[in-house]
């Protein structure tokens, strides 16, 4: 019995994923599943370059507008939603295309990214207290104490506070050593192994990508990005740093707090997006199995 095909159209910001995905979906009668950690939030439309109502009318879209922007939305929630969508399409024998490229979300199609450890709230609060009082060094020392003085944690970035905090939380919640948790995590089966995954990576010359980025930023500002952020702030989206701290939104928040010129605002968004694009280009090559490269001009 052949496995159903799952096509991924991925690439850096401003590379043209939406246009390619729409074209392929219309050609094959497929739906589109968004793989974007910001498009899941309602009302975050302009700054995420979310598919427009017209584009969503052309092709059925999934993975969009799933949560209020003030509420956290985890990768585990996305995986649960994604699996339901894929199961429905498989049962109905309808093709579906995955488009986007938020790293953690995309990687979850190819490798385990979460574990099944239940973390009591008191453990979270305890570790947050260590973080607030002792910073990164305090959390590292707490992790070392749990491991009887052992300072070796293979694969753990000790310069990354979020990673160290997550490791400490899981060790305390499970009562296990970091190495034991890592081994158990790596032994999880490949997700969606019964799908034939095909990955198309969109690439453009650096200068072309940067120019598209510049045009994209100015188009967002013309479309009302500043007013969108004002509305989101009034609705409380700063309660969720994953939303309010994302590129485009955090720069506008700074602009609203310390007004300057829109030209400077556009340049800040442009620079930070360029930095993200450089990281994305490296990440796609290293983290997911690319089947085909589409070199666009």
LUMDOTI-406579 format. One record per residue: x, y, z of N, C-alpha, C in turn; residue in three letters. Coordinates in steps of 0.05 Angstrom, whole numbers, plus 5000, padded with zeros to 4 digits. Example, Ala and Ser with C-alpha at 12.3 -4.5 7.8 and 13.67 -1.06 7.14 Angstrom:
REM residues 2
526448865156524649105156526449345156ALA
525749555142527349795143525850015157SER
***
This chain:
REM residues 297
501749765000500050005000501850255000UNK
501350434980503050664978502350875000UNK
504251025008503851235028502851485014UNK
501151645027500351895016502652095015UNK
502552274995504752464991504152715007UNK
506252825020506053075035508153265025UNK
507253465010509153654998509553895016UNK
512053965020512754205036513954415018UNK
513054655020514154885006515255075026UNK
517855085029519155235050521255425039UNK
522055615055524055805047524156035066UNK
526156215063526356435081524156635077UNK
523856815096521957035095522257185068UNK
520057255056520057415031520957265006UNK
521257005008522256844985520156784964UNK
517556804972515456754953514056484957UNK
514056384982512756134989509756134983UNK
508456354990505556364987504756334958UNK
506056474939505356454911505756174900UNK
508056044907508555774898506555574909UNK
505955604935504055424948501255444936UNK
500355694931497755734918497655614890UNK
499755654875499855544848499655234848UNK
501255114865501354824867498654714878UNK
497554854897494954764908492754774888UNK
492654984872490555014852490954804830UNK
493454754823494054554802493254274811UNK
493454214837492953934846490353904862UNK
488854124865486454104881486954054910UNK
489154174920490054124947489254344966UNK
489254284992489054485013491854575021UNK
492054785036494654885047494554885077UNK
496554755089496854765118499154955125UNK
498455165139500555365146502355245168UNK
504955295165506955205184508355455195UNK
506855635206507855895215506955935244UNK
508755985262508156005290506756265297UNK
506556455279505156715284502456725270UNK
502256585247499656585233497456445249UNK
498256295269496256165286494656375302UNK
495656625305494456825322492456995306UNK
490057025317488057185304488857485305UNK
488257625283488757915283491657995277UNK
493457805277496257865269496457795239UNK
495457985223495157925195497258065178UNK
497658325182499458475165502358405170UNK
503158405196505958355203506858065199UNK
504957885195505757605189505557535159UNK
504557735144504057675115502157435112UNK
500257425130498257205130496857195103UNK
496256965092494656945067492157125070UNK
491657275049489357465049486757305047UNK
484457445054481857305050481457205022UNK
482457365002482157274975483757024969UNK
486157004980487856764976486656524991UNK
485556575014484256355029481656265015UNK
480456444999478156364984478856194960UNK
481156254948482156094925482755804933UNK
483955774957484855504966484155474996UNK
483055255004482555215033485155225049UNK
485155375071487555405087486955295115UNK
489055175127488855075155491355185170UNK
491155185197493355275213493455575217UNK
491155715211491056005212488856085232UNK
489356295248487356405267486356195286UNK
488156065300487455845319487255945347UNK
488556175353488656265381488656575383UNK
487856675406488056955412491057025416UNK
491957255406494757325408495757365436UNK
494057415455494957445483495457175496UNK
494456955484494656695496496956535483UNK
498656405499500856245488499756015471UNK
501255945450500555715433503055555429UNK
503055315440505455155440505654975415UNK
508054875410508454695387506854435391UNK
506454355416504954115421501954155413UNK
500954395417498154455408498054455377UNK
500154555365500254555335500354265325UNK
501954095337502253815329499553675331UNK
498153715353495553595357493553685335UNK
493553945330491754045309492653935281UNK
495153955276496253855250495553565244UNK
495853395264495253115261492353065254UNK
490553225266487753195260487153275231UNK
488353495223487953585195489053385175UNK
491453275180492553085161490952825161UNK
489952735184488352495185485752525169UNK
484552765171482052815156482552815126UNK
484752945118485352955089486052675078UNK
487452525095488152245086485652075083UNK
483852095102481351945101479752015077UNK
479752275070478152365047479652355021UNK
482152265023483852244999484252514985UNK
484552725001484952994991487853074995UNK
489153174974491953264977492153514994UNK
494453545007494953775024497853855022UNK
498354115022501054225020501754375046UNK
504154335056505054475080506754715070UNK
506054955079507455195070508255355094UNK
510655465093511555635115514455575122UNK
514955555147517655495155518555585182UNK
516755615201517655665228519155425238UNK
521655465246523555245250522455015267UNK
521555065292520654855310518254715299UNK
516354875288513954755276514654575253UNK
516354665235517054515212518654255220UNK
520454285239522054055247520253835259UNK
518053915270516253715283515053515264UNK
515153575237514253385217516353165212UNK
518853215220521053035213522352905236UNK
522153015260523552905283521952985308UNK
522352825330520952895355521953165365UNK
520153335374520953595385519753645413UNK
518053465422516853495449517053225463UNK
516753235489516652985505513952975519UNK
513552755534511052715547511152775577UNK
513152925586513352985614511353185623UNK
509753125644507853315655509353475676UNK
509253735674510653915692508754055711UNK
508853995737507154135756507754435756UNK
505754585762506154885762508154965783UNK
508254825805510154895826513054865817UNK
513554675799516254645788516954875770UNK
515054955753515455185736516055435752UNK
514555475773514855715790517555705805UNK
518355465814520855435828523255505809UNK
523155405785525355455766525355755757UNK
522955865754522856155747524056315769UNK
523656235794524856375817527956355816UNK
528956125809531856095807532956275784UNK
531456285762532256445739532256745747UNK
530256825761530057115768532157195788UNK
532657015807534657095828537557045821UNK
538056835805540756765799541556775770UNK
539556835753540156855724540956595712UNK
542356605690543256365676545056195693UNK
546956335706548956185722547556035745UNK
545456155757544056025778542655775769UNK
541555785745540155545734542255325728UNK
544555405717546555205710547555075736UNK
548055225757548955115782546854925794UNK
544254995792542154815801542154555785UNK
542654575759542754335743545154165750UNK
547354285755549854145764549354005790UNK
548054135809547454015835545753765832UNK
543753775813542053535809543653305798UNK
545953365785547553155773550153105789UNK
549953165815552153095834554753205825UNK
554753455815557153595808558053555779UNK
556753375764557453335736556853585720UNK
558753685704558353925689558153865659UNK
557853615651557653545623554753495615UNK
553753645596550953615587551053615556UNK
551653395544551953385515549453475500UNK
549853655481547553755465546053985477UNK
546654055502545254275515546854535512UNK
545654735501546954995497546855155524UNK
549055155538549155275564549155585563UNK
549255695538549155985535546256075530UNK
544455885527541655945521539955915545UNK
539056135558537456115583534955955580UNK
533555975557531055825553531555525553UNK
533755445539534355155538535155045565UNK
536755205580537655115607535155105625UNK
533455295624531055295641529255055634UNK
528954995609527354765601528554505611UNK
531254475609532554235618532254205648UNK
532554425663532254415692529454335700UNK
527454455687524654395693524054105689UNK
525053995667524453715660525953515678UNK
528253585686529753415705528253405732UNK
527453645742526053655767523353515766UNK
521853555744519153445742519253135739UNK
521253035726521352745721523052595741UNK
524752735756526552595774528852445760UNK
529252515734531352375719533652565712UNK
535852435705538252595696537852685668UNK
539252895660539053015633539652805612UNK
541752645616542552445596540352235592UNK
538952155614536751965612534452075596UNK
533852325601531652455586532352485556UNK
534952545551535752585523535652315508UNK
536452095521536351835508533451755502UNK
531651795522528851725518527651895496UNK
528352155495527352335474528152245446UNK
530752175444531752095417530651825408UNK
529651665427528651395419525751405409UNK
524551645410521851665400521751615370UNK
519551495360519351435332519151695315UNK
519951665290519651895271516751965268UNK
516052215270513252295266512352265237UNK
509852195233508652185206510352015187UNK
511251785197512951615181511451475159UNK
508751475160507151345140506251545118UNK
507651775116507251965094509851985078UNK
509552005052511952065035512352365034UNK
514452455047514952745050516752845028UNK
515953055015517553174993517853465000UNK
520353555002520953835010522053994987UNK
520654214980521654404961522654644975UNK
525154714972526354944984526655164964UNK
525455404970525655634952528155794959UNK
529755844939532156004943532156244924UNK
533356464932533756694916536556814922UNK
537656964903540157104908539757284932UNK
541857324947541657494971540657774965UNK
541657894943540858164936537858174929UNK
536957974915534157954907532357924932UNK
533257754950531657704974531557954992UNK
533758094993533858345009531958554997UNK
531958574971530258774958527258694962UNK
526658444960523858354965523158414994UNK
525058375012524558435040523958735044UNK
525558905031525059195034522359275024UNK
521559165001518959224990516759125008UNK
517158885019515258765038514758935062UNK
516959045074516659215098515059465091UNK
515659595069514259835062511359785056UNK
510759555044508059475038506459435064UNK
507759305084506459255109505759525123UNK
507559715122507059965135504760115120UNK
504760105094502660235078499960095084UNK
500059835089497559685094496359725122UNK
497959865140496859925166498059765189UNK
500559685187501859525208501759675235UNK
502259935235502360085260499660075274UNK
497560115259494860105270494159815280UNK
495159615265494759345274496059295301UNK
498459395305499859355331498459515353UNK
497459755347495959905367493559745377UNK
492159625358489759465365490559225382UNK
492659085373493558845387494458915416UNK
495759145419496659235445494259275463UNK
492159405452489759455468488359195476UNK
488758995460487558725466489258555484UNK
491658655491493258515511495258325500UNK
496158355475497958145464500758155475UNK
501358375490504058375503504258175526UNK
501958055534502057845554503457595542UNK
503657585516504857345503507357435487UNK
509757405500512157505487512757365460UNK
511757125456512156985430510857145407UNK
508657275413507357435393508457715392UNK
508457855415509258135415512258175411UNK
513857975416516757995412517757925385UNK
515857855367516757765340517458005322UNK
519057945302520058165285517758295270UNK
517858565270515758725258513958835280UNK
513158665299511458755321513058885343UNK
515358775350516858905372517959175363UNK
518659205338519759465329517559675329UNK
515059595322512859785322512159865351UNK
512259675369511759735397513859935408UNK
516359895400518460095408517860365396UNK
516960365371516260615357513960755371UNK
511960605380509660725394510560845420UNK
512460715434513360815460515261055457UNK
516861055435518761265430518561355401UNK
516561515395515961575366518361705352UNK
518861615328520861725311519761735283UNK
521561705263520561715236519761435226UNK
517861425208517161165197519361045180UNK
521061215169523361125154525260965172UNK
525761065196527460925215526160665224UNK
523560665228522060425236522360215214UNK
521960295189522160105166524959995165UNK
526960155170529760065168530259855190UNK
529259905214529659715236528459445230UNK
525959445220524659195213526259055191UNK
527059215171528559105148531158965158UNK
532659105175535258995185534758735200UNK
532858735218532358505235531358265218UNK
529758325198528758115180531057995164UNK
532858165154535158065140536857875157UNK
537157945183538657775201537257505204UNK
534657515206533057265208533357095183UNK
533257225160533457075134536056935132UNK
538257055141540856925139540856665156UNK
539656685180539556445197537756235184UNK
535556325172533656125160534955975137UNK
536456115121537755975098539555755107UNK
541055805128542855595139541155375152UNK
539155445167537555255182536255045163UNK
534955145142533554955124535354745113UNK
537754815106539654625095540654415115UNK
540754505140541854325161539854155176UNK
537354255177535454135195533253965182UNK
532753995156530653835144531753725117UNK
530653495109531553355085530353485060UNK
531853665047530853795023530953604999UNK
528753584985528453414962529153564936UNK
528253804934528553964910528954254917UNK
530854384903531254674907530154824883UNK
528455024889527355204868528855464869UNK
530555514850532155754849530555964833UNK
529456164847527856364835529356624831UNK
528556774811529757034805527657254802UNK
***
